[in-house]
Amino acid sequence: MQLPEKKEREYRFRLALRMGLPIFALMFALIFHTVITTYNTLSSVFYFESVIVLTFGIYFILYLIYSGFDSKITDDVSKVFTRTYLYKYLKKELARNKDYTLILISVDNLNDINNRYGIKSGDRVLYEVGLWISNYLNKNNISNFPIGHVKGGDFILGLKGKSSDYETLFDLMHLKTSEFKIDEIEVNILGAINDTSFSNDLDYLIENLFEIKEFNKHKQEEIKYFKENIEPNELERYVINAIKSQSFIIMKQNVYNKKSGVAIQECSTKLKGSDGKYIHQKSYIKALNKLRLMDDFDYMVLKKITDFCTDECETIFALNISPTSIRNYNFLSKVKNLLENNSHIKDKIMFILSEKEYYSYTQKYADTIKNIRNIGIKICIDKFGSYNSSFLYFRDFKVDAIRIDSIYTKEIFNENYLKILNGFCTMANQSDTKIWMKMIENKDMLEKIEKLEVDYIQGKYLSDLELIYEN
């Protein structure tokens, strides 16, 4: 619930007592001791001064405490808990309750609202959304719950019990927000729900909420992905151990050129846990980023793949590399040294890059891409036609290939998608860039795609995954 003024006053009063009473007691003790030991020689002025000192001391202490903690309890804009106080509160709740649920409510278009209607309108939206959440839950007989503004348009609230107790309420709440408006301002609200069955660690729970929200937004994965029977801290431990022991496997799938046969072998990696179980990419990528181990992982995999680059091998080995890695000077230095020490690698490695958000330092990034290509590594932009950043990179950089997002393969018989694909092919051919399509699952797809000006084709219909390395 939003923090009532009465509760806020009670909190500050208790805080004032805890911090002010020891100081007041010390002042009183000193005055009392002086009165007892020098009673006969004290003038009446001393008593007057003592009263003034005590009065102003009490007032000053209470004023400092009230002013100092005013902005740390409630958010000035939304009038709910601040993130700092909310986290402190929720950690206590998690410690006291075995079953506890967190709900994320996000104003997904807050940035658009700020740009179009002004920041004051955005502030009002935050206040109204926080108020609406509180009123909605109160109408459903749920009260005395913490709610806080954690960042941007994101609110988090905590409820005692399992998420299954609130899923129906959450779904109805989400339906209510489908046409949410404040005056004429359209407000797009997204949400997510989880509980302590995922983790008892607050940071993991909140990170997981944002992951669920993003996957729900793009509808790319089932929610079941987030219900893995592994604690996040255990996953991080598995990832750290796998990197240290270089325990992983590499699978490859052939990518065909219509004229020359197998042209590329795309490599994918799974880490291997200490219990022998494989950790899928969807699970370990986020852990690698959080642990700052992405550079180490990318170099570890790249180094092993270069072992397959021999004089006899005529195909290119393609692998996904994080854009943050290639923008890292230390990673690039190690890659250059690797190529200098092995002449067989040149022109036989392709980095596949994809990034949801466009990297704003365009010229610096363009220079990096150019340097990578100059030392003999090919560059492919992935998710073309899906991520806006992929199109912008194609516009700004010279690359060797673009890989079309799989949605276009799945919708290959849709005339609208087919027209767009033809446009992509024309752009690629005119810029001397190879075009690559994946996820070809059957003969009908293959026949349709072969009529396009596509350079590389890939899919289960053409080639199965094959294990080429296991440590």
C-alpha positions in Angstrom: 0.0 0.0 0.0 1.1 3.6 -0.4 2.8 4.8 2.7 0.2 6.6 4.8 1.1 9.9 6.6 0.3 8.3 9.9 2.7 5.4 9.4 5.4 7.8 8.1 5.0 9.9 11.3 5.2 6.8 13.5 8.3 5.7 11.7 10.0 9.0 12.1 8.9 9.2 15.8 10.4 5.8 16.6 13.6 6.7 14.7 13.8 10.0 16.7 13.4 8.2 20.0 16.1 5.6 19.1 18.6 8.3 17.9 17.6 11.3 20.1 17.1 9.7 23.5 20.7 8.7 24.1 21.9 12.3 23.3 19.1 13.8 25.4 19.9 11.4 28.2 23.6 12.4 28.1 22.7 16.1 28.2 20.3 15.6 31.1 22.9 13.5 33.0 25.6 16.2 32.6 23.2 18.9 33.9 21.9 16.7 36.7 25.5 15.8 37.7 26.4 19.5 37.7 23.4 20.4 39.9 24.2 17.7 42.4 28.0 18.4 42.7 27.9 22.2 42.7 24.4 22.9 44.0 25.5 25.5 46.5 27.5 27.7 44.1 25.1 27.6 41.1 23.3 30.8 40.0 19.7 31.0 38.9 21.0 31.7 35.3 22.3 28.2 35.1 18.8 26.7 35.4 17.5 29.0 32.7 20.4 28.2 30.4 19.9 24.4 31.0 16.2 24.6 30.0 17.1 26.5 26.8 19.9 24.0 25.9 17.7 21.0 26.5 14.8 22.5 24.5 16.9 23.5 21.5 18.8 20.2 21.7 15.6 18.2 21.4 14.2 20.4 18.7 17.5 20.3 16.6 17.8 16.5 16.9 14.2 15.9 15.8 14.5 18.4 13.0 17.7 16.7 11.6 16.2 13.3 11.8 12.9 14.3 10.2 14.6 16.3 7.4 17.3 13.7 6.8 15.0 10.8 6.4 12.1 12.5 4.6 13.4 11.7 1.1 14.6 8.2 2.0 11.2 6.8 3.0 8.8 7.9 0.3 9.4 8.7 -3.3 8.7 12.4 -4.0 6.9 11.7 -7.3 4.9 8.5 -6.8 4.4 8.8 -3.0 5.3 5.1 -2.5 8.4 3.6 -0.8 11.8 4.5 -2.3 13.8 1.6 -3.6 16.2 1.7 -0.7 13.5 1.5 1.9 11.5 -1.1 -0.1 14.5 -3.4 -0.4 15.2 -3.1 3.3 11.5 -3.8 4.1 11.3 -6.8 1.7 14.5 -8.4 3.0 12.9 -8.5 6.4 9.7 -9.9 5.0 11.6 -12.7 3.1 13.4 -13.6 6.3 10.1 -13.8 8.3 8.0 -15.6 5.6 8.8 -18.9 3.9 6.3 -18.2 1.1 6.4 -14.6 -0.3 5.3 -13.2 -3.6 6.7 -10.2 -5.6 4.8 -8.5 -8.3 6.3 -6.1 -10.9 4.1 -3.5 -12.5 5.8 -1.4 -15.2 4.7 1.6 -17.2 6.4 0.4 -20.4 6.0 3.6 -22.4 7.0 6.1 -19.7 9.9 7.4 -21.9 7.5 8.1 -24.7 5.1 9.8 -22.3 7.9 12.1 -21.0 9.0 13.0 -24.6 5.5 13.6 -25.9 3.6 15.2 -23.0 6.5 16.4 -20.8 8.1 15.2 -17.6 5.4 16.6 -15.4 2.9 14.4 -17.2 5.2 11.4 -16.7 5.4 12.2 -13.0 1.6 12.4 -12.8 1.3 9.0 -14.5 3.6 7.4 -12.0 1.6 8.8 -9.1 -1.8 7.7 -10.6 -0.5 4.2 -11.4 0.9 3.8 -7.8 -2.5 5.0 -6.5 -4.4 2.7 -8.9 -2.4 -0.4 -7.8 -3.1 0.4 -4.1 -6.8 1.0 -4.7 -7.3 -2.1 -6.8 -5.7 -4.4 -4.2 -7.6 -2.7 -1.4 -10.9 -3.4 -3.2 -9.9 -7.0 -3.4 -9.4 -7.1 0.4 -5.6 -7.0 0.3 -4.0 -4.4 2.6 -0.9 -3.7 4.5 1.4 -4.6 1.6 4.7 -2.8 0.7 4.9 -1.1 -2.7 7.8 0.9 -4.0 9.1 2.7 -7.0 12.4 1.0 -8.0 13.3 2.8 -11.3 11.8 4.5 -14.3 8.2 3.3 -14.6 8.7 0.2 -12.5 6.8 -0.6 -9.3 7.3 -3.7 -7.1 4.9 -4.8 -4.4 5.2 -7.7 -1.9 2.5 -10.1 -0.8 2.6 -12.8 1.8 2.0 -16.3 0.4 2.7 -18.2 -2.8 2.3 -16.7 -6.3 -0.4 -19.3 -7.1 -2.6 -17.5 -4.5 -2.4 -14.3 -6.5 -2.1 -15.5 -10.2 -5.8 -15.1 -10.9 -5.8 -11.6 -9.3 -2.7 -10.7 -11.2 -4.3 -11.8 -14.6 -7.4 -9.8 -13.8 -5.3 -6.8 -12.9 -3.4 -7.1 -16.1 -6.7 -7.2 -18.1 -7.9 -4.1 -16.3 -4.8 -2.2 -17.6 -5.2 -3.1 -21.3 -6.9 0.2 -22.0 -5.5 2.2 -19.1 -5.6 6.0 -19.7 -4.9 9.1 -17.6 -6.9 11.9 -19.2 -5.9 11.4 -22.9 -2.5 9.7 -22.1 -2.4 6.1 -23.1 -0.4 4.1 -20.5 1.0 0.7 -21.5 1.4 -1.4 -18.4 3.2 -4.8 -18.3 3.7 -7.0 -15.3 5.3 -10.1 -13.9 4.9 -12.3 -10.8 7.2 -14.7 -9.0 7.8 -16.0 -5.5 10.3 -17.6 -3.1 10.0 -20.9 -4.9 12.4 -19.4 -7.4 14.9 -18.0 -4.8 15.0 -16.5 -1.3 17.4 -13.9 -2.4 15.7 -10.5 -3.1 18.2 -9.5 -5.8 17.6 -12.7 -7.8 13.8 -12.4 -7.4 13.7 -8.8 -8.7 16.1 -9.6 -11.6 13.9 -12.5 -12.5 10.8 -10.3 -12.5 12.4 -8.1 -15.1 13.4 -11.1 -17.2 9.8 -12.4 -17.1 8.5 -9.0 -18.1 10.8 -8.8 -21.1 10.1 -12.3 -22.3 6.3 -11.8 -21.9 6.6 -8.5 -23.9 8.3 -10.2 -26.8 6.6 -13.6 -26.4 9.8 -15.4 -27.2 9.8 -18.0 -24.5 7.4 -19.8 -22.1 7.3 -18.7 -18.5 8.4 -22.3 -17.6 11.9 -21.3 -18.6 12.1 -19.2 -15.4 10.9 -22.1 -13.2 14.0 -24.1 -13.5 14.8 -26.3 -10.6 18.1 -24.5 -9.9 18.8 -21.6 -7.5 20.3 -18.6 -9.2 23.3 -18.6 -6.9 23.8 -22.3 -7.7 23.7 -21.4 -11.4 26.3 -18.8 -10.9 28.5 -21.3 -9.1 28.1 -23.8 -11.9 29.0 -21.2 -14.5 32.1 -20.1 -12.5 33.3 -23.7 -12.1 32.6 -24.4 -15.8 34.7 -21.4 -16.9 37.6 -22.3 -14.5 37.7 -25.9 -15.6 36.8 -25.1 -19.2 34.1 -27.7 -19.1 31.9 -27.3 -22.1 30.7 -28.8 -25.4 30.6 -27.4 -28.9 27.9 -28.5 -31.4 28.0 -27.5 -35.1 25.5 -27.4 -37.9 26.3 -27.1 -41.5 25.3 -24.0 -43.5 25.0 -24.5 -47.2 25.8 -22.3 -50.3 23.5 -23.2 -53.2 26.5 -23.5 -55.5 29.4 -24.8 -53.5 27.8 -27.0 -50.8 28.9 -26.6 -47.1 30.2 -23.1 -46.7 29.9 -22.4 -43.0 29.8 -24.5 -39.8 27.9 -22.6 -37.1 29.1 -23.5 -33.7 27.0 -23.4 -30.5 28.1 -24.0 -26.9 26.7 -25.5 -23.8 28.5 -25.3 -20.4 28.8 -28.5 -18.4 28.0 -28.4 -14.7 30.0 -30.2 -12.0 27.1 -32.7 -11.8 27.6 -33.5 -15.4 24.4 -31.8 -16.6 24.6 -29.3 -19.4 23.7 -25.6 -18.9 21.9 -24.2 -21.8 22.8 -20.9 -23.4 19.5 -19.2 -22.3 20.5 -19.9 -18.7 24.2 -19.1 -18.6 24.3 -15.9 -20.7 22.8 -13.7 -18.1 24.9 -15.2 -15.4 28.1 -14.6 -17.5 27.1 -10.9 -17.9 26.4 -10.5 -14.2 29.6 -12.2 -13.2 31.7 -10.1 -15.8 32.9 -13.4 -17.4 31.5 -12.9 -20.9 34.9 -11.9 -22.3 36.6 -15.0 -20.7 33.8 -17.3 -22.1 33.9 -15.9 -25.6 37.7 -16.2 -25.8 37.6 -19.7 -24.3 35.2 -20.9 -27.0 36.9 -19.0 -29.8 40.3 -20.5 -28.9 39.0 -24.0 -29.0 37.2 -23.5 -32.3 40.4 -22.2 -33.9 41.9 -25.7 -33.3 39.6 -26.9 -36.1 41.0 -24.3 -38.5 43.5 -26.2 -40.6 44.9 -25.9 -44.1 42.7 -28.8 -45.2 39.5 -27.2 -43.9 37.8 -25.0 -46.4 34.7 -24.0 -44.5 34.2 -21.0 -42.2 33.5 -21.6 -38.5 30.8 -19.1 -37.2 30.1 -18.5 -33.6 28.1 -16.0 -31.5 30.3 -13.4 -29.9 29.0 -10.8 -27.5 29.2 -7.2 -28.9 30.5 -6.2 -25.4 33.5 -8.5 -25.9 34.6 -7.1 -29.3 34.3 -3.6 -27.8 36.7 -4.7 -25.1 40.3 -3.8 -25.8 41.7 -6.7 -23.8 39.6 -9.3 -25.7 40.6 -7.8 -29.0 44.2 -7.9 -28.1 44.0 -11.6 -27.2 42.2 -12.3 -30.5 44.9 -10.5 -32.5 47.6 -12.5 -30.8 45.7 -15.7 -31.5 45.6 -15.0 -35.2 49.2 -13.9 -35.3 50.3 -17.2 -33.8 48.2 -19.3 -36.2 48.2 -18.4 -39.9 45.5 -21.0 -40.6 42.8 -19.0 -38.8 42.7 -16.1 -41.1 39.4 -15.8 -43.1 38.1 -19.0 -41.4 36.3 -17.4 -38.4 33.0 -15.5 -38.5 31.7 -13.5 -35.5 27.8 -13.5 -35.3 26.7 -10.3 -33.6 23.2 -9.4 -32.3 22.2 -6.6 -29.9 18.8 -5.4 -28.9 19.9 -1.8 -28.1 21.8 0.3 -30.6 25.3 1.2 -29.4 25.4 5.0 -29.7 29.2 5.4 -30.2 28.8 4.5 -33.8 32.2 5.7 -35.2 34.2 3.9 -32.5 32.2 0.7 -33.0 32.6 1.0 -36.8 36.4 1.3 -36.5 36.4 -1.8 -34.3 34.4 -3.8 -36.8 36.8 -2.6 -39.6 39.8 -3.6 -37.6 38.4 -7.1 -36.9 37.7 -7.6 -40.6 41.2 -6.4 -41.5 42.9 -9.1 -39.3 40.9 -11.8 -41.1 37.7 -12.3 -39.2 34.4 -12.1 -40.9 31.4 -10.3 -39.4 27.7 -11.4 -39.6 24.8 -9.3 -38.2 22.1 -11.6 -36.7 18.3 -11.0 -36.1 18.1 -8.9 -39.2 14.5 -7.7 -39.7 13.7 -8.2 -36.0 16.0 -6.0 -34.0 16.1 -2.4 -35.1 19.7 -2.2 -34.1 20.6 -4.9 -36.7 19.3 -2.7 -39.5 21.1 0.4 -38.2 24.4 -1.5 -37.9 23.9 -2.8 -41.5 23.5 0.9 -42.5 26.5 2.1 -40.6 29.0 -0.8 -40.9 30.5 -2.8 -43.7 29.9 -6.5 -42.9 30.3 -9.8 -44.6 26.8 -11.2 -44.0 23.4 -10.6 -42.5 21.3 -13.4 -41.1 17.6 -12.9 -41.4 15.5 -13.5 -38.3 13.8 -16.9 -38.2 10.3 -15.3 -38.2 10.7 -14.7 -41.9 11.5 -18.3 -42.6 8.5 -19.4 -40.6 6.3 -16.9 -42.5 7.9 -17.7 -45.9 4.4 -18.4 -47.4 3.1 -15.1 -46.3 3.2 -12.7 -49.2 3.9 -9.6 -47.0 6.9 -11.3 -45.5 8.0 -12.5 -48.9 8.0 -9.0 -50.3 10.1 -7.7 -47.3 12.5 -10.6 -47.8 13.0 -9.7 -51.5 13.8 -6.2 -50.3 16.4 -7.5 -47.9 18.0 -9.6 -50.6 18.2 -6.6 -53.0 19.8 -4.4 -50.3 22.3 -7.1 -49.4 23.3 -7.8 -53.0 23.7 -4.2 -53.8 26.1 -3.7 -50.9 28.0 -6.9 -51.7 26.9 -8.6 -48.5 25.9 -12.2 -48.2 22.4 -13.0 -47.0 21.8 -16.0 -44.7 18.5 -17.8 -43.8 18.1 -20.4 -41.1 15.4 -22.6 -39.5 14.5 -24.4 -42.8 12.4 -27.3 -41.5 10.9 -28.9 -44.6 11.1 -29.3 -48.3 8.4 -26.7 -49.0 10.3 -24.1 -47.1 13.5 -25.0 -49.0 11.9 -24.8 -52.4 10.4 -21.4 -51.6 13.7 -20.0 -50.3 15.7 -21.3 -53.2 13.8 -18.9 -55.5 15.1 -16.0 -53.5 18.6 -14.5 -54.0 19.9 -16.0 -50.7 23.5 -17.0 -50.3 23.5 -19.3 -47.3 20.7 -21.6 -46.0 20.5 -23.6 -42.8 18.1 -25.8 -40.9 17.3 -29.3 -39.5 16.0 -30.3 -42.9 19.4 -29.8 -44.4 21.7 -30.8 -41.5 21.5 -32.0 -37.9 23.5 -30.7 -35.0 26.8 -32.6 -34.5 29.0 -32.8 -31.4 32.6 -31.7 -32.4 34.1 -31.1 -28.9 33.5 -32.1 -25.3 35.7 -31.5 -22.3 
